[in-house]
Amino acid sequence: MSGKITKHNLFSPSRTKTEAKAEQSDRTARGIIKAETVARDQKTARLREARLEMEREMALKAPTEAPKKQKTTRSKQRDRNAKL
């Protein structure tokens, strides 16, 4: 060690009342934010699982072939051309 040992360099300074209150508020705020983040992540995971389950069910219920387009008759084609 260099120099004399005094109360200023041997012990860390004590916190003031304002610093202690600020630290307590900071800890409380960080705890609330962490709890909200955990709750949000759990909700996201739950909703993701529900969406995937719904997609699986829809895939099983979906028809294997796409619906066929209806052919337009010649009279409908003539009507369309006449409007243009």
Secondary structure, DSSP 8 states (H G I E B T S, - for coil): --S---HHHHS-----HHHHHHHHHHHHHHHHHHHHHHHHHHHHHHHHHHHHHHHHHHHHHS-SS--------HHHHHHHHHH-
